[in-house]
Amino acid sequence: MISQLRPITQADIKGPAIYNGMRDDYRKRIIEMKRPRRISVGPLVTMTFENRHTLIFQTEEMLRAESISQAEKIQEEIDVYNALMPTDDSLSATLFVELPYGADARKELNRLIGLDEHVVLHLGEHALRASFEDGRDDGERISAVQYCRFPLPAAARAALMSEDTTMVVSIDHPEYTHELVCDDATRASLARDYAEE
């Protein structure tokens, strides 16, 4: 398994006592690393493509926020974030619906019910439709935070690794139709996760 796709273990986690002292510098590094991985598709939807670094960061932040230091509780959080880890044959992303200030959240989110069937990642000629985590769109309500996964068969992965590949994210929901041609820095950042070491 490629090291950047390995599951997180307790050996990777500093825990609140140590993490607090290094948090500022660590956050700056992660924010910089996430910059090309965070994209906006239209005015309301942003997506962040996850990797081992972003998920370790989220784990540390959750442990800090909840003051969790017991090994079994740490493992529970690790398990949550490991479920979001990209794999040899899939990319993983967190999708946020970012509503403008003062918007009627219920009304705006209801408008996007079914979004989980309308998100596609294009890597050159490969169209990869996202599958979403269950329970965040029940047909009557939709969560503002969604976790999705894009299949990455071998040919699409080869395209991801090529500098000649154009990467596009499209949403074709009846109430929200937008497309983003990603900077090559986004493709390159994702490709590094799959580089053999």
C-alpha atoms as an extended CHARMM CRD file, in Angstrom:
* protein
*
       197  EXT
         1         1  MET       CA              0.0000000000        0.0000000000        0.0000000000  PROA      1               0.0000000000
         2         2  ILE       CA              1.2250000000        3.5100000000       -0.8200000000  PROA      2               0.0000000000
         3         3  SER       CA              2.2650000000        5.2360000000        2.4160000000  PROA      3               0.0000000000
         4         4  GLN       CA              0.0080000000        8.2450000000        1.8530000000  PROA      4               0.0000000000
         5         5  LEU       CA             -3.0030000000        5.9000000000        1.7960000000  PROA      5               0.0000000000
         6         6  ARG       CA             -2.1500000000        3.9100000000        4.9280000000  PROA      6               0.0000000000
         7         7  PRO       CA             -4.7610000000        3.9850000000        7.7020000000  PROA      7               0.0000000000
         8         8  ILE       CA             -4.0400000000        6.2550000000       10.6610000000  PROA      8               0.0000000000
         9         9  THR       CA             -2.8770000000        4.4880000000       13.8230000000  PROA      9               0.0000000000
        10        10  GLN       CA             -2.4240000000        5.7070000000       17.3800000000  PROA      10              0.0000000000
        11        11  ALA       CA              1.3120000000        5.9790000000       16.6830000000  PROA      11              0.0000000000
        12        12  ASP       CA              0.4950000000        8.8300000000       14.2430000000  PROA      12              0.0000000000
        13        13  ILE       CA             -1.4150000000       10.8380000000       16.8580000000  PROA      13              0.0000000000
        14        14  LYS       CA              0.2490000000       13.2360000000       19.2840000000  PROA      14              0.0000000000
        15        15  GLY       CA             -2.8150000000       13.8420000000       21.4730000000  PROA      15              0.0000000000
        16        16  PRO       CA             -3.8970000000       17.1280000000       23.0760000000  PROA      16              0.0000000000
        17        17  ALA       CA             -1.0300000000       17.4510000000       25.5700000000  PROA      17              0.0000000000
        18        18  ILE       CA              1.6540000000       17.4340000000       22.8520000000  PROA      18              0.0000000000
        19        19  TYR       CA             -0.4540000000       18.7390000000       19.9570000000  PROA      19              0.0000000000
        20        20  ASN       CA             -1.3540000000       22.0020000000       21.7300000000  PROA      20              0.0000000000
        21        21  GLY       CA              2.2920000000       23.0280000000       21.7610000000  PROA      21              0.0000000000
        22        22  MET       CA              2.7960000000       22.4340000000       18.0470000000  PROA      22              0.0000000000
        23        23  ARG       CA             -0.6710000000       23.3460000000       16.7880000000  PROA      23              0.0000000000
        24        24  ASP       CA              0.0050000000       26.7970000000       15.3100000000  PROA      24              0.0000000000
        25        25  ASP       CA              2.8960000000       25.6800000000       13.1010000000  PROA      25              0.0000000000
        26        26  TYR       CA              1.1610000000       22.4350000000       12.1790000000  PROA      26              0.0000000000
        27        27  ARG       CA             -2.0550000000       24.2120000000       11.2130000000  PROA      27              0.0000000000
        28        28  LYS       CA             -0.1580000000       26.6200000000        8.9680000000  PROA      28              0.0000000000
        29        29  ARG       CA              1.5000000000       23.7210000000        7.1340000000  PROA      29              0.0000000000
        30        30  ILE       CA             -1.7840000000       21.8520000000        6.6770000000  PROA      30              0.0000000000
        31        31  ILE       CA             -3.6630000000       24.9610000000        5.5200000000  PROA      31              0.0000000000
        32        32  GLU       CA             -0.9700000000       25.5850000000        2.9090000000  PROA      32              0.0000000000
        33        33  MET       CA             -1.0510000000       21.9600000000        1.7990000000  PROA      33              0.0000000000
        34        34  LYS       CA             -4.8610000000       22.0370000000        1.5330000000  PROA      34              0.0000000000
        35        35  ARG       CA             -4.9170000000       25.1940000000       -0.5830000000  PROA      35              0.0000000000
        36        36  PRO       CA             -4.8440000000       23.4610000000       -3.9980000000  PROA      36              0.0000000000
        37        37  ARG       CA             -7.0460000000       20.6460000000       -2.6650000000  PROA      37              0.0000000000
        38        38  ARG       CA             -9.9210000000       22.9700000000       -1.7580000000  PROA      38              0.0000000000
        39        39  ILE       CA            -12.0600000000       23.9850000000       -4.7150000000  PROA      39              0.0000000000
        40        40  SER       CA            -15.2740000000       25.9640000000       -5.2200000000  PROA      40              0.0000000000
        41        41  VAL       CA            -17.8640000000       24.6100000000       -7.6340000000  PROA      41              0.0000000000
        42        42  GLY       CA            -20.2610000000       27.5060000000       -8.1070000000  PROA      42              0.0000000000
        43        43  PRO       CA            -21.2200000000       29.9530000000       -5.3410000000  PROA      43              0.0000000000
        44        44  LEU       CA            -22.4090000000       27.4570000000       -2.6930000000  PROA      44              0.0000000000
        45        45  VAL       CA            -20.3550000000       24.2690000000       -2.9080000000  PROA      45              0.0000000000
        46        46  THR       CA            -16.7510000000       23.7970000000       -1.8580000000  PROA      46              0.0000000000
        47        47  MET       CA            -14.8970000000       20.5180000000       -1.7830000000  PROA      47              0.0000000000
        48        48  THR       CA            -11.7050000000       19.4920000000       -0.0670000000  PROA      48              0.0000000000
        49        49  PHE       CA             -9.9340000000       16.3800000000       -1.2960000000  PROA      49              0.0000000000
        50        50  GLU       CA             -8.6890000000       14.4640000000        1.7190000000  PROA      50              0.0000000000
        51        51  ASN       CA             -5.4620000000       12.5910000000        2.2880000000  PROA      51              0.0000000000
        52        52  ARG       CA             -3.6170000000       11.1220000000        5.2290000000  PROA      52              0.0000000000
        53        53  HSD       CA             -2.2590000000       14.5140000000        6.3280000000  PROA      53              0.0000000000
        54        54  THR       CA             -5.6250000000       16.2820000000        6.2810000000  PROA      54              0.0000000000
        55        55  LEU       CA             -7.2600000000       13.4200000000        8.1730000000  PROA      55              0.0000000000
        56        56  ILE       CA             -4.5630000000       13.2350000000       10.8580000000  PROA      56              0.0000000000
        57        57  PHE       CA             -5.0270000000       16.9860000000       11.2800000000  PROA      57              0.0000000000
        58        58  GLN       CA             -8.8020000000       16.6040000000       11.6460000000  PROA      58              0.0000000000
        59        59  THR       CA             -8.3020000000       13.8130000000       14.1630000000  PROA      59              0.0000000000
        60        60  GLU       CA             -5.9180000000       15.9340000000       16.2400000000  PROA      60              0.0000000000
        61        61  GLU       CA             -8.2930000000       18.8980000000       16.1060000000  PROA      61              0.0000000000
        62        62  MET       CA            -11.2270000000       16.7760000000       17.2750000000  PROA      62              0.0000000000
        63        63  LEU       CA             -9.2260000000       15.2500000000       20.1190000000  PROA      63              0.0000000000
        64        64  ARG       CA             -8.1420000000       18.7270000000       21.1750000000  PROA      64              0.0000000000
        65        65  ALA       CA            -11.6520000000       20.2010000000       20.9650000000  PROA      65              0.0000000000
        66        66  GLU       CA            -13.1260000000       17.3370000000       22.9930000000  PROA      66              0.0000000000
        67        67  SER       CA            -10.1090000000       16.9850000000       25.3710000000  PROA      67              0.0000000000
        68        68  ILE       CA             -9.8690000000       13.2930000000       24.5300000000  PROA      68              0.0000000000
        69        69  SER       CA             -6.8160000000       11.4620000000       25.8320000000  PROA      69              0.0000000000
        70        70  GLN       CA             -8.0290000000        7.9240000000       26.6270000000  PROA      70              0.0000000000
        71        71  ALA       CA             -6.6740000000        5.3580000000       24.1530000000  PROA      71              0.0000000000
        72        72  GLU       CA            -10.0430000000        3.7610000000       23.4020000000  PROA      72              0.0000000000
        73        73  LYS       CA            -11.6710000000        7.1430000000       22.7150000000  PROA      73              0.0000000000
        74        74  ILE       CA             -8.7400000000        8.1790000000       20.5230000000  PROA      74              0.0000000000
        75        75  GLN       CA             -9.2040000000        4.9620000000       18.5610000000  PROA      75              0.0000000000
        76        76  GLU       CA            -12.8890000000        5.7780000000       18.0430000000  PROA      76              0.0000000000
        77        77  GLU       CA            -11.9360000000        9.1030000000       16.4470000000  PROA      77              0.0000000000
        78        78  ILE       CA             -9.2260000000        7.4500000000       14.3590000000  PROA      78              0.0000000000
        79        79  ASP       CA            -11.8070000000        4.9760000000       13.0780000000  PROA      79              0.0000000000
        80        80  VAL       CA            -14.1240000000        7.8150000000       12.0420000000  PROA      80              0.0000000000
        81        81  TYR       CA            -11.4390000000        9.5550000000       10.0020000000  PROA      81              0.0000000000
        82        82  ASN       CA             -9.9520000000        6.3620000000        8.5730000000  PROA      82              0.0000000000
        83        83  ALA       CA            -13.3510000000        5.7820000000        6.9560000000  PROA      83              0.0000000000
        84        84  LEU       CA            -12.6630000000        8.9430000000        4.9150000000  PROA      84              0.0000000000
        85        85  MET       CA             -9.1800000000        7.8720000000        3.7860000000  PROA      85              0.0000000000
        86        86  PRO       CA             -8.6240000000        7.6770000000        0.0240000000  PROA      86              0.0000000000
        87        87  THR       CA             -7.6710000000        4.2240000000       -1.1910000000  PROA      87              0.0000000000
        88        88  ASP       CA             -5.7210000000        2.6560000000       -4.0450000000  PROA      88              0.0000000000
        89        89  ASP       CA             -8.8970000000        2.7700000000       -6.1270000000  PROA      89              0.0000000000
        90        90  SER       CA            -10.7800000000        5.8310000000       -4.8430000000  PROA      90              0.0000000000
        91        91  LEU       CA            -10.4060000000        9.5240000000       -4.0770000000  PROA      91              0.0000000000
        92        92  SER       CA            -12.1250000000       10.9790000000       -1.0180000000  PROA      92              0.0000000000
        93        93  ALA       CA            -13.5210000000       14.4660000000       -0.4660000000  PROA      93              0.0000000000
        94        94  THR       CA            -15.5360000000       16.4840000000        2.0060000000  PROA      94              0.0000000000
        95        95  LEU       CA            -18.2240000000       18.6020000000        0.3560000000  PROA      95              0.0000000000
        96        96  PHE       CA            -19.5690000000       21.7010000000        2.0890000000  PROA      96              0.0000000000
        97        97  VAL       CA            -22.7050000000       23.6350000000        1.1880000000  PROA      97              0.0000000000
        98        98  GLU       CA            -21.7280000000       27.1590000000        2.2590000000  PROA      98              0.0000000000
        99        99  LEU       CA            -24.8090000000       29.3160000000        2.5300000000  PROA      99              0.0000000000
       100       100  PRO       CA            -24.5960000000       33.1100000000        2.3850000000  PROA      100             0.0000000000
       101       101  TYR       CA            -25.1580000000       35.0710000000        5.5690000000  PROA      101             0.0000000000
       102       102  GLY       CA            -28.8420000000       35.5140000000        6.3100000000  PROA      102             0.0000000000
       103       103  ALA       CA            -29.9700000000       32.7320000000        3.9700000000  PROA      103             0.0000000000
       104       104  ASP       CA            -32.8360000000       30.4910000000        5.0270000000  PROA      104             0.0000000000
       105       105  ALA       CA            -30.7450000000       27.3700000000        5.6340000000  PROA      105             0.0000000000
       106       106  ARG       CA            -33.6560000000       24.9370000000        5.5620000000  PROA      106             0.0000000000
       107       107  LYS       CA            -35.0220000000       26.3620000000        2.3250000000  PROA      107             0.0000000000
       108       108  GLU       CA            -31.6360000000       26.4960000000        0.5830000000  PROA      108             0.0000000000
       109       109  LEU       CA            -30.5940000000       23.0170000000        1.6760000000  PROA      109             0.0000000000
       110       110  ASN       CA            -33.9910000000       21.5460000000        0.7470000000  PROA      110             0.0000000000
       111       111  ARG       CA            -33.4450000000       22.9360000000       -2.7380000000  PROA      111             0.0000000000
       112       112  LEU       CA            -30.3680000000       20.7170000000       -3.0370000000  PROA      112             0.0000000000
       113       113  ILE       CA            -31.9290000000       17.4060000000       -1.9760000000  PROA      113             0.0000000000
       114       114  GLY       CA            -30.5360000000       14.7570000000       -4.2970000000  PROA      114             0.0000000000
       115       115  LEU       CA            -27.1920000000       16.5300000000       -4.7240000000  PROA      115             0.0000000000
       116       116  ASP       CA            -25.5120000000       13.2180000000       -3.9480000000  PROA      116             0.0000000000
       117       117  GLU       CA            -26.5670000000       11.8780000000       -7.3510000000  PROA      117             0.0000000000
       118       118  HSD       CA            -25.1600000000       14.7850000000       -9.3460000000  PROA      118             0.0000000000
       119       119  VAL       CA            -21.4470000000       15.2450000000       -8.6040000000  PROA      119             0.0000000000
       120       120  VAL       CA            -18.9280000000       14.0290000000      -11.1840000000  PROA      120             0.0000000000
       121       121  LEU       CA            -15.1370000000       14.2450000000      -11.3510000000  PROA      121             0.0000000000
       122       122  HSD       CA            -13.7110000000       14.2450000000      -14.8750000000  PROA      122             0.0000000000
       123       123  LEU       CA            -10.0940000000       13.1930000000      -15.3510000000  PROA      123             0.0000000000
       124       124  GLY       CA             -9.5440000000       13.6480000000      -19.0580000000  PROA      124             0.0000000000
       125       125  GLU       CA            -11.9690000000       11.2310000000      -20.7230000000  PROA      125             0.0000000000
       126       126  HSD       CA            -12.8750000000        9.4910000000      -17.4470000000  PROA      126             0.0000000000
       127       127  ALA       CA            -16.1500000000       10.5370000000      -15.7850000000  PROA      127             0.0000000000
       128       128  LEU       CA            -16.1990000000        9.4060000000      -12.1510000000  PROA      128             0.0000000000
       129       129  ARG       CA            -19.5410000000        9.8160000000      -10.3740000000  PROA      129             0.0000000000
       130       130  ALA       CA            -19.3080000000       10.3920000000       -6.6210000000  PROA      130             0.0000000000
       131       131  SER       CA            -20.8550000000        8.0700000000       -4.0910000000  PROA      131             0.0000000000
       132       132  PHE       CA            -21.8710000000        9.7360000000       -0.8390000000  PROA      132             0.0000000000
       133       133  GLU       CA            -21.8940000000        8.5850000000        2.7770000000  PROA      133             0.0000000000
       134       134  ASP       CA            -25.2990000000        7.2940000000        3.8040000000  PROA      134             0.0000000000
       135       135  GLY       CA            -27.5350000000        9.2460000000        6.1310000000  PROA      135             0.0000000000
       136       136  ARG       CA            -26.7950000000       12.8020000000        5.0110000000  PROA      136             0.0000000000
       137       137  ASP       CA            -29.6190000000       13.0710000000        2.4820000000  PROA      137             0.0000000000
       138       138  ASP       CA            -32.8080000000       11.2360000000        3.4030000000  PROA      138             0.0000000000
       139       139  GLY       CA            -34.9000000000       12.6200000000        0.5580000000  PROA      139             0.0000000000
       140       140  GLU       CA            -36.4470000000       15.2250000000        2.8520000000  PROA      140             0.0000000000
       141       141  ARG       CA            -33.3930000000       16.9060000000        4.3410000000  PROA      141             0.0000000000
       142       142  ILE       CA            -29.7800000000       17.3020000000        3.3240000000  PROA      142             0.0000000000
       143       143  SER       CA            -26.7480000000       17.9500000000        5.5150000000  PROA      143             0.0000000000
       144       144  ALA       CA            -24.5320000000       20.9610000000        4.7990000000  PROA      144             0.0000000000
       145       145  VAL       CA            -21.4960000000       18.6790000000        5.1900000000  PROA      145             0.0000000000
       146       146  GLN       CA            -21.2160000000       15.6210000000        2.9580000000  PROA      146             0.0000000000
       147       147  TYR       CA            -18.5320000000       12.9780000000        2.5650000000  PROA      147             0.0000000000
       148       148  CYS       CA            -18.0410000000       11.5190000000       -0.8770000000  PROA      148             0.0000000000
       149       149  ARG       CA            -15.7990000000        9.1040000000       -2.7180000000  PROA      149             0.0000000000
       150       150  PHE       CA            -14.8740000000        8.9540000000       -6.4020000000  PROA      150             0.0000000000
       151       151  PRO       CA            -13.9400000000        5.5910000000       -7.9350000000  PROA      151             0.0000000000
       152       152  LEU       CA            -10.4260000000        5.5630000000       -9.3650000000  PROA      152             0.0000000000
       153       153  PRO       CA             -9.9180000000        2.6010000000      -11.6900000000  PROA      153             0.0000000000
       154       154  ALA       CA             -6.4310000000        2.0350000000      -13.0560000000  PROA      154             0.0000000000
       155       155  ALA       CA             -6.9480000000        4.0140000000      -16.2780000000  PROA      155             0.0000000000
       156       156  ALA       CA             -8.3420000000        7.0320000000      -14.3970000000  PROA      156             0.0000000000
       157       157  ARG       CA             -5.4960000000        6.8290000000      -11.9060000000  PROA      157             0.0000000000
       158       158  ALA       CA             -3.0080000000        6.8850000000      -14.7840000000  PROA      158             0.0000000000
       159       159  ALA       CA             -4.7890000000        9.9720000000      -16.1180000000  PROA      159             0.0000000000
       160       160  LEU       CA             -4.5490000000       11.6120000000      -12.6880000000  PROA      160             0.0000000000
       161       161  MET       CA             -0.7880000000       11.0630000000      -12.7380000000  PROA      161             0.0000000000
       162       162  SER       CA             -0.3910000000       12.7240000000      -16.1650000000  PROA      162             0.0000000000
       163       163  GLU       CA              0.4360000000       16.4220000000      -16.4480000000  PROA      163             0.0000000000
       164       164  ASP       CA             -1.5770000000       16.4990000000      -19.6790000000  PROA      164             0.0000000000
       165       165  THR       CA             -4.8520000000       15.5850000000      -17.9560000000  PROA      165             0.0000000000
       166       166  THR       CA             -7.5380000000       18.2130000000      -17.4490000000  PROA      166             0.0000000000
       167       167  MET       CA             -9.4380000000       17.8080000000      -14.1700000000  PROA      167             0.0000000000
       168       168  VAL       CA            -13.0130000000       19.0840000000      -14.0030000000  PROA      168             0.0000000000
       169       169  VAL       CA            -15.6260000000       18.8240000000      -11.2470000000  PROA      169             0.0000000000
       170       170  SER       CA            -19.2190000000       19.2110000000      -12.3830000000  PROA      170             0.0000000000
       171       171  ILE       CA            -22.5420000000       19.3420000000      -10.5730000000  PROA      171             0.0000000000
       172       172  ASP       CA            -25.6120000000       18.7550000000      -12.7200000000  PROA      172             0.0000000000
       173       173  HSD       CA            -28.3570000000       19.0330000000      -10.0920000000  PROA      173             0.0000000000
       174       174  PRO       CA            -31.5780000000       20.5790000000      -11.5150000000  PROA      174             0.0000000000
       175       175  GLU       CA            -31.3280000000       23.4160000000       -8.9810000000  PROA      175             0.0000000000
       176       176  TYR       CA            -27.5590000000       23.7940000000       -9.0650000000  PROA      176             0.0000000000
       177       177  THR       CA            -25.6040000000       23.3430000000      -12.2800000000  PROA      177             0.0000000000
       178       178  HSD       CA            -21.9690000000       24.4080000000      -12.1210000000  PROA      178             0.0000000000
       179       179  GLU       CA            -18.6060000000       23.2200000000      -13.3730000000  PROA      179             0.0000000000
       180       180  LEU       CA            -15.0370000000       23.9790000000      -12.3850000000  PROA      180             0.0000000000
       181       181  VAL       CA            -11.9450000000       23.3640000000      -14.4680000000  PROA      181             0.0000000000
       182       182  CYS       CA             -9.3730000000       22.7950000000      -11.7410000000  PROA      182             0.0000000000
       183       183  ASP       CA             -5.9130000000       24.3020000000      -11.7030000000  PROA      183             0.0000000000
       184       184  ASP       CA             -3.2350000000       21.7490000000      -12.4780000000  PROA      184             0.0000000000
       185       185  ALA       CA             -1.9690000000       22.2970000000       -8.9340000000  PROA      185             0.0000000000
       186       186  THR       CA             -5.0730000000       20.4610000000       -7.7250000000  PROA      186             0.0000000000
       187       187  ARG       CA             -4.4640000000       17.4760000000       -9.9800000000  PROA      187             0.0000000000
       188       188  ALA       CA             -0.7780000000       17.4390000000       -9.0630000000  PROA      188             0.0000000000
       189       189  SER       CA             -1.5300000000       17.5280000000       -5.3320000000  PROA      189             0.0000000000
       190       190  LEU       CA             -3.8460000000       14.5300000000       -5.6430000000  PROA      190             0.0000000000
       191       191  ALA       CA             -1.3690000000       12.7080000000       -7.8700000000  PROA      191             0.0000000000
       192       192  ARG       CA              1.3200000000       13.0290000000       -5.1850000000  PROA      192             0.0000000000
       193       193  ASP       CA             -0.8630000000       10.9220000000       -2.8790000000  PROA      193             0.0000000000
       194       194  TYR       CA             -0.5090000000        8.0560000000       -5.3530000000  PROA      194             0.0000000000
       195       195  ALA       CA              3.1810000000        8.4620000000       -6.1420000000  PROA      195             0.0000000000
       196       196  GLU       CA              5.2210000000        5.3860000000       -5.2920000000  PROA      196             0.0000000000
       197       197  GLU       CA              7.8310000000        6.0510000000       -2.6300000000  PROA      197             0.0000000000
